[in-house]
Amino acid sequence: MWRKYLRMTLAEYLAQPGRTATELAQATGSAVSTITRAARGEIIPSRDLMIKLFEATDGAVTPNDIFGIVSKAPKVEMCSLCERRTDDPCVNSCTAADCPNAVKVAA
């Protein structure tokens, strides 16, 4: 789920294990050089490519990330099991048995 990757640049996305510019280029229908140049900040992708990058990265890389727009909102911690915000008051409804954030009800 994309929410695990809040505020990630294209370069950070490609630096993750198993992520390659070649695969991302194929997924977006663009040239590898376009992806690598965009990751280095040498070019600004077209609007269409930004949308494709957003979709191909499952929302991990947004147009704001490409333009370097940083939110003033604090980074949100996400549970790796239930994918809810750790400060979510509804996290006690988590269905993951091993979720460290789920509120345990005494038997």
Phi, psi and omega in degrees: 000139186298334186297343178290341189248040184301139176057056181247130176279167177298320178297319178295320178299313182290339179283348179290146178303134177086356179260130179228153177295328180297312179296319180292323177296317178296319182293332182258353181072031180238174180281149178302319181298327177295316180295313183292322178293322177294320179295326178276354180081015181282334178224159172253120181299153175295166178302316180298318180292324178299319179296317179295322178295317178302313181291317183291334179263011181059033178085003182292324180248119181251165174304325177300322179294322181292321180277355179077023178277118183255129178290144175277352178290143179294152177294136183263132176275134181245143175289131182284346180262310184261352179059032173255157175297139180290342176264011181286122180294345180266007184297341178292354176267009179302137180263356179284118184300328183263012183296120181288348182263348181291139177285125181272128180266128180292138183281000000 
